[in-house]
Every structure is written in structure tokens, then in C-alpha cells.
Amino acid sequence: MDLEHTAEEKEFRARLRSWLARVLPALPPKPSPDDWPARRAYDLGWQRRLHDAGYGEVHWDASPTTRLIFLEETEIAGAPYVGANFVGLLHAGPTIAAEGTPEQRARWLGPILRGEEVWCQGFSEPDAGSDLAALRTRAHRDGDTYVVTGSKIWTSHAEVADWCELLVRTDPDAPRHRGISWLALPMDAPGITVRPLRTLAGSAEFAEVFLDEVRVPVAHRVGAEHDGWRVTMVTLSFERGTAFVGEVVACRRVLTELAREARANGRWDDPGLRRRLGTLNAEFRALWRLTQWNVSEAEASSRGVPGVGGSVFKLRYSHARQRLYDTAAEVLGPDALDLDRPWTLDRLSALSYTIAAGTSQIQRNIVAERILGLPKGR
């Protein structure tokens, strides 16, 4: 793993840092967290700024190391997160770039990069739990279209999405992992019903999606028919390998803020608290190095796809994030019950990280089988 940056990469960092310093002070205020149409417009407006400044294509047309620099610098500067379009920019888009046909890449990548279309993810189902291969949403072929019936749950930003990366079962008689296909579903197609879900933190960025004989063109299938499980592994490699990069930088910033708060309110005198903060600092420094290793591995790949090291990262990061915000509650004391204080809502959302993007149990199985070479459990 080469952690040294080239002269060109250093120049890119300096140029990006200068541009962020000029642009960020002029941004409009962020909309209310509950106003999803306004949040969509805000997030897409930021993506359009990036595109017009020449940074829109950094997610796919740049090297993994350049993408890492971009995510690090934008997080350090406090730039807007990808927000409502995180599925398009970090999951669906990279998958289409790696697996799509030239026509598919021409149709979908440009609108994502220009901030014109939002994607959501239709993977999880109510009865499948963590066993993604147990999905039941069916798609039978009717000429040049698939007719899709079923339901999805925890579909991020479905209420404001234009497209959905959708997993369907196209061969019900095939072994579980071999009868699945990856489709691009237009969210305005007849037969789709979206029902928002409210989280513990009070937000409603997830939804249930019901599909009643929804017709999807066969041309919207990414990868071969019945080969969707392999394509899905590409999607999940991006989700677990590089999509959390900005959040690691954010957690390191929170650690600095926690230390400052503890000194101000007198809790810094507790040696146990200082020890926990120090341990977390070491943990997130190690996670940052692991991220660099994963990016180096992706850079060595012919298609820029991260490897199974993303599961190691996802497993460690999910639990480290929970410990970080538990420590934040300790620093805040009784104020940790005030939802208007910093970090309190983040603590609630941290509970989901051991489930989102594959549960910790799933990640342990992947590490055991694909890295350690242990036999599969019965």
C-alpha cells in the first residue's frame, strides 16, 4: 500500500481546498430536516455546483485515491453531504459505471453527476431480514419488459427518488443466489406505492415500497439475467468499501469537539473518560488507514471495485461509531437527553449502523469465509 500522494494528487487537493473556501460561505442555509423536497433540491444544487466546477465526475472518472482526497477535503471543510442522492453517487452510479452497457452509462451517469436525478435502493424486504438472497419480489419476462410484483423496506429516499436500484427474482426455480437480477426501476411507473417510515430519531428518510405488476424494460437490467447477485456484490463493495469515507473524517472531527467540550464542562478530569477518548482516537486513525488500504486495493483493480476488506471496515466502523456517541452522551451528561444538543440525534442514528449496509453478523460471516477461509456454517 502506497500512502504517498503524487504531485498531481497534491495539486488536486490544494485546488479543491481553495475552491471550497470560496464557495461554501455563499451557500444558502440548509432546509428543514423534515422537508424532503427542499432537501432534494438543496443536495442536487450542491452536486450541480460540483459538476460545473469540474468535480462532478470525481466519483467515477478519477482514481480511487483522488476520490479519497475529494471526500476527505469536502468533509473537513464542512461541505454538504451527498444527502438525498447518496445511493446514486455512491452505490448505483459506481455499479453502473463498472457493470453497465455503454448505453446505460450514457443514460444514467450524466444525470446523477449533474444533480438532475435521485436514486433509492430497493434491496431489503420485510420477510428476508439480513438474508438478502431470500428476497421474494418477482419479475417475470413479458417480451421486452419485466413485470414486477412484491415489496421492499428501508428504501432510502424513495419519496423523492427518480430511480431505484432494484433486486428481483427472475428465476424462482434456480438456487437462491442464481435467480436474481439487478434492475433500474423508474419510480414514476404505474403500480408503485411509497409509504414513508419514521425512525427513532424522528426522520423519515426510509420507506416501504409496494410493487403491483410494475413494468420495467429489459434494457434497464444491469448485468446478465439471473446474474444479479454478482452485480449486487459490486454494489455492496462500494457501499462498504468507500461510501463511509466521509463519515470517518466526521467522526474524527467529533472526537476533537468532544475533547473540547469535556475540558469546558469539567469532565476531562475523569481519567476513564480520557482513556476512552484516546482509544477511540486510535480506532478511527486505524480505520482511516484501513480505508486507504481498501482504496489502494480498488486502485489496483481493473474496474476500481473495492474488495472484501470493505467488510472488515464496515464491521469495525459500525461498532466504533456506536462507542463514539455513547462517549458523547457521557461527556454531555444530562444534556444528552436534549435532542437539540449536538450529537444526541447522531447517537440515535448510530444504533442503525450495525444493521445498515449488511448487519454485523453478515460482515463476520464474510470475513470468516472469504478472508480467513473458514467453512460455511450450517
Phi, psi and chi 1 to 4 in degrees:
 res  aa     phi    psi   chi1   chi2   chi3   chi4
   1 MET       -  125.1  174.0  175.9   59.6      -
   2 ASP  -101.8  111.7 -175.4    5.8      -      -
   3 LEU   -93.4   -0.6  -60.1 -177.8      -      -
   4 GLU   -83.3  138.4  -67.8  -64.5  -36.5      -
   5 HIS   -92.5  146.3  -69.5  139.8      -      -
   6 THR   -75.6  167.8   65.6      -      -      -
   7 ALA   -60.5  -37.1      -      -      -      -
   8 GLU   -66.0  -40.2 -175.4  177.8  -76.6      -
   9 GLU   -68.0  -37.2  -70.9  164.0  -10.1      -
  10 LYS   -66.1  -38.5  -69.0  177.3 -179.5  177.2
  11 GLU   -65.2  -39.2 -170.7  -83.5  -27.6      -
  12 PHE   -62.2  -43.9  173.0   80.4      -      -
  13 ARG   -60.3  -47.0 -176.1 -171.4  -66.7  -85.0
  14 ALA   -63.6  -42.5      -      -      -      -
  15 ARG   -65.6  -42.9  176.9  162.6   41.7   87.1
  16 LEU   -64.6  -42.9  173.1   61.4      -      -
  17 ARG   -61.6  -40.5 -173.2  176.0  -66.7  177.8
  18 SER   -66.4  -42.6  174.5      -      -      -
  19 TRP   -63.6  -43.2 -179.7   79.5      -      -
  20 LEU   -61.4  -40.1  -70.5  168.9      -      -
  21 ALA   -62.9  -31.7      -      -      -      -
  22 ARG   -80.4  -38.2  -65.5 -165.1  -51.8  -88.2
  23 VAL   -86.4  -40.9  170.3      -      -      -
  24 LEU   -60.3  -39.9  -67.4 -179.7      -      -
  25 PRO   -62.0  -20.9  -24.0   35.6      -      -
  26 ALA   -93.6    0.9      -      -      -      -
  27 LEU   -70.1  146.8  -71.6 -177.3      -      -
  28 PRO   -69.3  162.1   26.2  -34.6      -      -
  29 PRO   -63.4  150.7   21.6  -31.7      -      -
  30 LYS   -69.8  144.0  -68.3 -177.2  178.9  179.9
  31 PRO   -74.1  172.0   26.0  -33.3      -      -
  32 SER   -60.1  140.4  166.3      -      -      -
  33 PRO   -59.0  -23.7  -22.9   33.1      -      -
  34 ASP   -90.1   -8.4  -64.1  -32.9      -      -
  35 ASP   -95.8   86.5 -172.3  -13.2      -      -
  36 TRP   -69.5  -37.4  -82.1  106.6      -      -
  37 PRO   -59.4  -39.6  -27.9   37.2      -      -
  38 ALA   -69.3  -37.9      -      -      -      -
  39 ARG   -66.1  -38.3  -71.6 -177.6   64.3  176.1
  40 ARG   -59.5  -48.2  170.9 -165.9  159.0  106.6
  41 ALA   -62.2  -40.4      -      -      -      -
  42 TYR   -64.4  -48.0 -177.4   88.4      -      -
  43 ASP   -65.6  -41.6  -65.0  -22.4      -      -
  44 LEU   -70.0  -31.9  -67.3 -173.7      -      -
  45 GLY   -63.1  -39.5      -      -      -      -
  46 TRP   -66.1  -41.9  170.9 -116.0      -      -
  47 GLN   -62.2  -36.5  179.9   59.2   29.9      -
  48 ARG   -65.2  -38.7 -176.8   70.4 -164.0 -158.1
  49 ARG   -61.2  -44.8  -76.7  175.9 -178.9 -100.6
  50 LEU   -60.1  -44.4  -69.9  171.5      -      -
  51 HIS   -62.1  -47.3  175.6  -89.1      -      -
  52 ASP   -66.7  -25.4  -69.2  -11.9      -      -
  53 ALA   -88.5   -0.3      -      -      -      -
  54 GLY    93.2   10.3      -      -      -      -
  55 TYR  -107.6    0.9  -62.3  109.6      -      -
  56 GLY   -65.9  -33.2      -      -      -      -
  57 GLU   -93.7   10.0  -61.6 -177.2    8.0      -
  58 VAL   -63.4  -23.4   73.0      -      -      -
  59 HIS   -70.1  -25.7  -68.8  -74.7      -      -
  60 TRP  -127.1  -37.5  -56.7  -47.4      -      -
  61 ASP   -91.4    0.3  -74.3  -10.1      -      -
  62 ALA  -107.4  164.8      -      -      -      -
  63 SER   -69.5  157.2   70.4      -      -      -
  64 PRO   -55.7  -35.2  -29.4   36.8      -      -
  65 THR   -66.3  -40.8  -62.3      -      -      -
  66 THR   -63.9  -39.6  -59.9      -      -      -
  67 ARG   -62.1  -39.1  -69.8 -159.2  -62.4  -88.7
  68 LEU   -62.9  -43.5 -173.0   67.9      -      -
  69 ILE   -61.9  -43.1  -66.7  170.9      -      -
  70 PHE   -60.1  -48.9  171.8   82.2      -      -
  71 LEU   -65.4  -37.9  -67.3  169.1      -      -
  72 GLU   -65.5  -48.3 -178.2 -178.5   16.2      -
  73 GLU   -67.9  -40.3  -72.4  -62.6  -37.2      -
  74 THR   -66.7  -35.1   51.2      -      -      -
  75 GLU   -71.1  -43.5 -179.3   59.5   44.0      -
  76 ILE   -60.4  -38.9  -70.1  172.9      -      -
  77 ALA   -76.5  -10.3      -      -      -      -
  78 GLY    77.9   26.5      -      -      -      -
  79 ALA   -69.2  157.6      -      -      -      -
  80 PRO   -57.2  143.9  -24.7   34.2      -      -
  81 TYR   -75.1  166.7 -177.0   55.0      -      -
  82 VAL   -61.8  -24.5  -70.1      -      -      -
  83 GLY    60.8 -128.1      -      -      -      -
  84 ALA   -62.1  -19.0      -      -      -      -
  85 ASN  -104.6   24.2 -157.1   22.4      -      -
  86 PHE   -66.9  -31.6   84.6   91.9      -      -
  87 VAL   -66.7  -43.5  173.0      -      -      -
  88 GLY   -65.3  -46.3      -      -      -      -
  89 LEU   -76.1  -36.2  -76.7  168.2      -      -
  90 LEU  -107.1  -18.1  -55.3 -178.8      -      -
  91 HIS  -120.4  -70.2  -56.7  171.4      -      -
  92 ALA   -64.7  -46.7      -      -      -      -
  93 GLY   -57.5  -54.0      -      -      -      -
  94 PRO   -59.3  -33.5  -25.9   34.7      -      -
  95 THR   -66.3  -45.3  -58.7      -      -      -
  96 ILE   -65.0  -37.6  -65.7  168.0      -      -
  97 ALA   -61.9  -36.0      -      -      -      -
  98 ALA   -85.4  -35.0      -      -      -      -
  99 GLU  -116.9  -13.9  -64.1  -71.2  -24.6      -
 100 GLY   -78.2  162.6      -      -      -      -
 101 THR   -75.4  164.8   65.3      -      -      -
 102 PRO   -55.9  -37.5  -27.4   35.4      -      -
 103 GLU   -66.7  -40.7  -66.3   77.3   14.4      -
 104 GLN   -67.0  -41.4  -70.5  170.6  -19.4      -
 105 ARG   -63.9  -39.1  -67.7 -164.7  -67.7  -90.1
 106 ALA   -67.3  -35.0      -      -      -      -
 107 ARG   -75.3  -42.9  166.4   59.7 -173.3   88.2
 108 TRP  -104.8  -30.3  -73.3  -50.2      -      -
 109 LEU   -70.8  -41.8  -62.2 -171.3      -      -
 110 GLY   -58.1  -51.2      -      -      -      -
 111 PRO   -60.7  -32.8  -28.2   36.5      -      -
 112 ILE   -65.8  -48.4  -66.2  173.4      -      -
 113 LEU   -69.2  -30.0  -64.4  173.3      -      -
 114 ARG   -85.7   -1.0  -68.4 -168.5  -63.7  -90.6
 115 GLY    72.6   41.6      -      -      -      -
 116 GLU  -110.2  -25.5  -64.9  170.4   -4.3      -
 117 GLU  -137.2  144.9  -66.8  178.8  -16.1      -
 118 VAL  -110.9  141.9  167.5      -      -      -
 119 TRP  -114.4  153.7  -75.4   65.9      -      -
 120 CYS  -127.1  172.0   60.1      -      -      -
 121 GLN  -115.7  120.1 -173.7  179.4   78.3      -
 122 GLY  -110.1   72.8      -      -      -      -
 123 PHE  -107.5  -59.8  -76.8   12.2      -      -
 124 SER   -67.1  150.0  -61.3      -      -      -
 125 GLU  -132.6  155.2  -65.1 -170.5    2.0      -
 126 PRO   -58.2  -35.9  -24.1   32.9      -      -
 127 ASP  -100.8   -0.8  -63.1  -36.2      -      -
 128 ALA   -94.2  -23.0      -      -      -      -
 129 GLY    59.0 -134.6      -      -      -      -
 130 SER   -82.5   -7.2  -60.3      -      -      -
 131 ASP   -88.9   83.1 -172.8    3.3      -      -
 132 LEU   -59.7  -33.7 -174.3   57.6      -      -
 133 ALA   -68.9   -8.7      -      -      -      -
 134 ALA   -88.4   12.3      -      -      -      -
 135 LEU   -59.9  148.0   65.8   91.5      -      -
 136 ARG  -118.2   -7.8  -62.7 -179.4 -179.0  178.7
 137 THR   -59.0  122.5  -64.0      -      -      -
 138 ARG  -101.1  148.4  -63.9  -81.3  -61.0  -86.1
 139 ALA  -139.5  110.9      -      -      -      -
 140 HIS  -104.7  144.3   71.5  -95.1      -      -
 141 ARG   -77.4  131.7 -174.3   84.7  172.5 -106.0
 142 ASP  -134.1   88.3 -179.0   18.9      -      -
 143 GLY    66.6 -120.2      -      -      -      -
 144 ASP   -94.6   13.8  -67.5  -26.7      -      -
 145 THR  -132.8  158.8   63.7      -      -      -
 146 TYR  -103.3  141.4  -70.3  107.1      -      -
 147 VAL  -106.7  114.7 -178.4      -      -      -
 148 VAL  -108.1  131.4 -178.6      -      -      -
 149 THR  -137.8  133.2  -61.7      -      -      -
 150 GLY   156.0 -160.3      -      -      -      -
 151 SER  -149.8  154.4   65.1      -      -      -
 152 LYS  -129.1  157.1  -61.5  -68.6  178.5  175.6
 153 ILE  -137.0  159.5 -161.9  168.3      -      -
 154 TRP    57.7   40.2  -51.0  121.2      -      -
 155 THR   -84.6  106.6  -53.6      -      -      -
 156 SER   -66.3  125.9  -55.1      -      -      -
 157 HIS    61.0   28.5  -54.2  -48.5      -      -
 158 ALA   -61.4  -30.3      -      -      -      -
 159 GLU   -71.4  -16.8   69.2  -82.6   12.0      -
 160 VAL  -123.3   13.0  -66.8      -      -      -
 161 ALA   -88.6  148.6      -      -      -      -
 162 ASP   -94.4  -30.7  -57.1  -70.5      -      -
 163 TRP  -137.0  158.3  -66.1   91.0      -      -
 164 CYS  -134.2  129.7  175.7      -      -      -
 165 GLU   -80.0  111.6   51.4  174.4    4.9      -
 166 LEU  -118.3  130.8 -176.4   71.7      -      -
 167 LEU   -99.7  130.6  -69.0 -172.5      -      -
 168 VAL  -135.9  157.3  -64.2      -      -      -
 169 ARG   -96.3  113.5 -172.7  161.5  -63.4  -75.6
 170 THR  -100.3  -11.7   45.0      -      -      -
 171 ASP  -137.3   94.3 -175.0   -6.9      -      -
 172 PRO   -67.3  -16.8   23.6  -33.1      -      -
 173 ASP   -93.8   -8.9  -61.2  -38.2      -      -
 174 ALA   -78.9  159.2      -      -      -      -
 175 PRO   -52.7  151.4  -26.3   35.0      -      -
 176 ARG   -49.8  -40.6  -64.1 -173.4  -26.8  138.8
 177 HIS   -88.2   -1.4  -63.5   84.1      -      -
 178 ARG  -113.4   -1.8  -62.6 -177.7 -176.0  176.2
 179 GLY  -113.4   29.5      -      -      -      -
 180 ILE  -113.7  144.4  -64.9  171.5      -      -
 181 SER  -130.0  152.6  -64.0      -      -      -
 182 TRP  -106.0  117.0 -162.8  108.3      -      -
 183 LEU  -118.1  149.7  -56.7 -179.4      -      -
 184 ALA   -96.7  109.9      -      -      -      -
 185 LEU   -99.4  121.8  167.0   73.3      -      -
 186 PRO   -72.4  124.2   24.0  -29.6      -      -
 187 MET   -74.7   -6.7  -70.3  -62.3  -70.8      -
 188 ASP   -98.1    9.9   60.6   -7.1      -      -
 189 ALA   -69.2  144.3      -      -      -      -
 190 PRO   -60.1  142.4  -22.5   33.1      -      -
 191 GLY    99.6    1.8      -      -      -      -
 192 ILE  -101.5  129.7  -61.7  176.1      -      -
 193 THR  -122.5  129.9  -59.0      -      -      -
 194 VAL  -112.6  127.0  176.0      -      -      -
 195 ARG  -122.4  108.4 -179.0 -174.7  -60.7  165.3
 196 PRO   -62.6  149.7  -22.8   34.2      -      -
 197 LEU  -117.9  133.6  -63.7  169.3      -      -
 198 ARG   -95.9  132.4 -169.0  161.5  -64.7  -82.4
 199 THR   -88.8  175.1   69.5      -      -      -
 200 LEU   -59.5  -33.0  179.0   66.1      -      -
 201 ALA   -80.3   -1.4      -      -      -      -
 202 GLY    91.8   -2.2      -      -      -      -
 203 SER   -88.3  167.8   59.6      -      -      -
 204 ALA  -136.2   51.5      -      -      -      -
 205 GLU   -85.4   -3.0   68.1  -94.3   28.2      -
 206 PHE  -110.5  161.5  -59.3  111.4      -      -
 207 ALA  -155.1  159.2      -      -      -      -
 208 GLU   -90.3  143.1  -70.4 -178.4  -76.9      -
 209 VAL  -126.9  125.5  176.7      -      -      -
 210 PHE  -110.0  132.9  -59.6   92.6      -      -
 211 LEU  -120.4  116.6  -54.2  154.3      -      -
 212 ASP  -119.5   94.1 -177.1   11.8      -      -
 213 GLU    52.4   51.4  -63.6 -168.6  -13.9      -
 214 VAL   -82.2  130.6  179.3      -      -      -
 215 ARG   -95.6  127.1  -57.4 -172.8   75.2   88.6
 216 VAL  -126.0  125.6 -178.7      -      -      -
 217 PRO   -58.2  141.2  -23.5   34.1      -      -
 218 VAL   -59.6  -29.4  171.5      -      -      -
 219 ALA   -63.9  -13.6      -      -      -      -
 220 HIS   -89.9    4.4  -71.0 -173.4      -      -
 221 ARG   -81.9  127.8 -173.3 -169.4   67.1 -126.6
 222 VAL   -97.8  120.9  175.6      -      -      -
 223 GLY    87.6  176.0      -      -      -      -
 224 ALA   -73.8  157.0      -      -      -      -
 225 GLU   -61.2  137.6 -169.9  171.8   67.6      -
 226 HIS    72.0    1.8  -46.6  -40.3      -      -
 227 ASP  -102.9   20.0 -167.6   34.4      -      -
 228 GLY   -66.8  -26.5      -      -      -      -
 229 TRP   -65.4  -42.0 -175.4 -102.8      -      -
 230 ARG   -64.2  -42.9 -175.1 -167.5   60.0   79.8
 231 VAL   -62.5  -38.0  178.5      -      -      -
 232 THR   -62.5  -37.5  -59.3      -      -      -
 233 MET   -63.0  -32.1  -68.4  -56.6  100.7      -
 234 VAL   -65.3  -46.5  172.8      -      -      -
 235 THR   -57.6  -47.9  -56.1      -      -      -
 236 LEU   -68.4  -28.6  -64.6  180.0      -      -
 237 SER   -63.5  -41.3  -67.0      -      -      -
 238 PHE   -67.4  -42.2  -74.7  113.0      -      -
 239 GLU   -62.0  -41.9 -175.2  174.5   23.6      -
 240 ARG   -90.9  -22.8  -63.3  163.5 -175.2  168.1
 241 GLY   -90.8  -37.8      -      -      -      -
 242 THR  -132.6  -14.3   54.8      -      -      -
 243 ALA   -69.4  -20.4      -      -      -      -
 244 PHE   -97.3    9.2  -69.2  106.6      -      -
 245 VAL   -57.0  -50.3  167.6      -      -      -
 246 GLY   -60.6  -32.5      -      -      -      -
 247 GLU   -70.6  -31.3  -63.4 -164.6   27.5      -
 248 VAL   -63.9  -44.0  174.6      -      -      -
 249 VAL   -61.1  -41.6  179.7      -      -      -
 250 ALA   -63.4  -40.8      -      -      -      -
 251 CYS   -64.9  -36.8  -73.4      -      -      -
 252 ARG   -66.2  -34.8  -65.8  178.7   69.6 -178.4
 253 ARG   -68.6  -39.9 -174.3 -178.3   67.0 -114.0
 254 VAL   -60.8  -38.8  168.7      -      -      -
 255 LEU   -58.5  -44.2  -93.0  172.7      -      -
 256 THR   -61.9  -41.6  -59.3      -      -      -
 257 GLU   -67.6  -36.0  -64.9  169.5   -6.2      -
 258 LEU   -64.3  -42.6  -76.8  176.8      -      -
 259 ALA   -62.1  -39.6      -      -      -      -
 260 ARG   -65.0  -42.5 -173.5 -178.0  -58.0  118.0
 261 GLU   -65.2  -40.5  176.1   72.0   16.2      -
 262 ALA   -65.0  -36.9      -      -      -      -
 263 ARG   -67.1  -35.3  -72.1 -171.9  176.5   96.2
 264 ALA   -73.8  -35.4      -      -      -      -
 265 ASN  -101.2    7.9   65.7   17.7      -      -
 266 GLY    88.7   -3.5      -      -      -      -
 267 ARG   -78.2  -10.1  -64.3 -178.6 -175.1  -85.3
 268 TRP   -63.9  -19.6 -171.8 -105.4      -      -
 269 ASP   -70.0  -12.9  -64.0  -26.1      -      -
 270 ASP   -81.7  111.9 -179.1   -7.5      -      -
 271 PRO   -64.9  -30.7   21.9  -32.1      -      -
 272 GLY   -63.5  -40.6      -      -      -      -
 273 LEU   -66.0  -43.1  174.0   62.3      -      -
 274 ARG   -61.0  -38.0  -66.1 -159.8  -55.6  -87.4
 275 ARG   -64.9  -41.3 -173.8  180.0  -54.3  111.8
 276 ARG   -66.5  -38.9  -76.1 -174.3  -76.1  -79.0
 277 LEU   -65.0  -40.0  -71.2  171.6      -      -
 278 GLY   -65.4  -40.4      -      -      -      -
 279 THR   -64.1  -42.1  -60.1      -      -      -
 280 LEU   -65.0  -37.0  -76.3  166.1      -      -
 281 ASN   -61.4  -44.1 -178.7   53.5      -      -
 282 ALA   -64.3  -38.9      -      -      -      -
 283 GLU   -62.3  -46.5  179.1   91.5   22.2      -
 284 PHE   -74.8  -28.6  -78.0  105.2      -      -
 285 ARG   -64.5  -41.1  -73.3  172.3   65.9   88.4
 286 ALA   -66.4  -39.0      -      -      -      -
 287 LEU   -64.7  -34.9  -77.1  167.5      -      -
 288 TRP   -65.9  -41.2 -177.2 -113.4      -      -
 289 ARG   -65.2  -38.4  -68.4  -55.3 -173.4 -166.4
 290 LEU   -64.0  -38.5  178.4   57.6      -      -
 291 THR   -60.0  -44.0  -63.4      -      -      -
 292 GLN   -62.3  -38.2  -68.7  176.5  -51.2      -
 293 TRP   -63.9  -44.9 -172.5   91.9      -      -
 294 ASN   -62.0  -39.1  -72.2  -25.3      -      -
 295 VAL   -67.5  -39.7  166.1      -      -      -
 296 SER   -62.1  -38.8  -65.1      -      -      -
 297 GLU   -64.4  -42.6 -176.0 -178.8   33.2      -
 298 ALA   -63.4  -36.8      -      -      -      -
 299 GLU   -65.6  -31.0 -161.0  144.8   36.5      -
 300 ALA   -78.0  -16.8      -      -      -      -
 301 SER   -75.6  145.3  165.8      -      -      -
 302 SER   -64.9  -25.3   60.4      -      -      -
 303 ARG  -111.8    2.6  -64.8 -179.7  -60.3  154.3
 304 GLY    71.1   28.4      -      -      -      -
 305 VAL   -96.0  126.0  178.1      -      -      -
 306 PRO   -62.7  156.2  -19.4   31.3      -      -
 307 GLY   -96.5 -162.3      -      -      -      -
 308 VAL   -72.1   -8.2  -66.9      -      -      -
 309 GLY   -59.0  -21.1      -      -      -      -
 310 GLY   -61.7  -30.3      -      -      -      -
 311 SER   -71.0  -36.2  -72.0      -      -      -
 312 VAL   -61.4  -46.2  178.6      -      -      -
 313 PHE   -61.4  -50.1  169.9   85.9      -      -
 314 LYS   -57.7  -42.4  170.3   61.8  171.2   56.6
 315 LEU   -63.1  -49.7  179.3   61.6      -      -
 316 ARG   -68.7  -41.3  -65.3  -67.1  -58.1 -176.0
 317 TYR   -65.3  -42.3  171.4   71.9      -      -
 318 SER   -57.7  -44.6  -61.8      -      -      -
 319 HIS   -77.4  -34.9  -67.3  -87.7      -      -
 320 ALA   -63.8  -38.3      -      -      -      -
 321 ARG   -64.1  -41.0 -176.8 -176.5  176.7   90.4
 322 GLN   -63.5  -42.3  -71.2 -173.9   -3.5      -
 323 ARG   -65.4  -35.6  -68.5 -164.3  -59.6  -85.4
 324 LEU   -59.1  -48.4  169.9   66.1      -      -
 325 TYR   -80.7  -21.1  -74.7  104.7      -      -
 326 ASP   -65.8  -39.3  -75.3  -14.6      -      -
 327 THR   -67.9  -35.3  -56.1      -      -      -
 328 ALA   -60.6  -40.3      -      -      -      -
 329 ALA   -63.8  -36.0      -      -      -      -
 330 GLU   -66.3  -38.7 -172.3  176.9   -6.8      -
 331 VAL   -67.0  -40.8  169.6      -      -      -
 332 LEU   -73.9  -27.6  -70.8  174.1      -      -
 333 GLY    66.8 -137.2      -      -      -      -
 334 PRO   -58.4  -25.3  -24.4   34.4      -      -
 335 ASP   -67.2  -12.5  -73.7  -17.9      -      -
 336 ALA   -66.0  -14.2      -      -      -      -
 337 LEU   -87.1   -6.9  -60.6  176.0      -      -
 338 ASP   -89.0  110.4 -177.5   -3.9      -      -
 339 LEU   -69.9   -9.1  -64.5 -177.9      -      -
 340 ASP   -89.3   -7.3  -68.7  -32.0      -      -
 341 ARG   -81.7  153.5  -72.3  -62.7  -57.1  -92.6
 342 PRO   -59.2  146.7  -21.7   32.1      -      -
 343 TRP    79.9  -15.2  -46.8  -48.6      -      -
 344 THR   -70.1  -44.8   52.8      -      -      -
 345 LEU   -68.8  -33.2  -70.9  177.1      -      -
 346 ASP   -64.0  -33.4  -71.2  -38.0      -      -
 347 ARG   -65.8  -40.3 -172.5 -172.6 -177.7 -156.7
 348 LEU   -64.8  -43.9  -64.9  178.4      -      -
 349 SER   -68.7  -26.3   68.0      -      -      -
 350 ALA   -62.6  -24.6      -      -      -      -
 351 LEU   -61.8  -26.8  -62.3  172.8      -      -
 352 SER   -82.3  -13.2   68.6      -      -      -
 353 TYR   -70.7  -22.3  -84.1   69.0      -      -
 354 THR   -80.7   -0.9   53.2      -      -      -
 355 ILE  -113.3  -47.3  -59.9  172.4      -      -
 356 ALA   -61.3  147.6      -      -      -      -
 357 ALA    60.0   29.0      -      -      -      -
 358 GLY   101.1  121.7      -      -      -      -
 359 THR   -63.8  163.6   66.7      -      -      -
 360 SER   -61.0  -34.0  -68.8      -      -      -
 361 GLN   -63.4  -41.5  -68.6   84.0   -7.2      -
 362 ILE   -64.1  -42.9  -66.0  -65.4      -      -
 363 GLN   -62.7  -39.4  -53.4  -52.2  -34.6      -
 364 ARG   -63.3  -38.9  -69.1 -171.9 -178.5   99.7
 365 ASN   -63.4  -42.0  -75.3  -18.6      -      -
 366 ILE   -63.1  -45.6  -67.7  172.6      -      -
 367 VAL   -61.9  -44.2  170.7      -      -      -
 368 ALA   -63.4  -44.0      -      -      -      -
 369 GLU   -84.0  -43.6  -65.0  167.8   10.8      -
 370 ARG   -95.0  -19.2  -57.5 -177.3 -166.5  175.0
 371 ILE  -107.1  -48.1  -63.2  178.5      -      -
 372 LEU   -85.9  -14.5  -58.5  179.3      -      -
 373 GLY    73.7   22.7      -      -      -      -
 374 LEU   -76.5  152.9  -61.0  177.4      -      -
 375 PRO   -68.1  153.3   25.5  -34.3      -      -
 376 LYS   -67.9  142.3  -69.3 -174.0  177.4 -177.3
 377 GLY   -70.9  152.8      -      -      -      -
 378 ARG   -91.8      -  -65.7 -176.3  178.5 -179.7
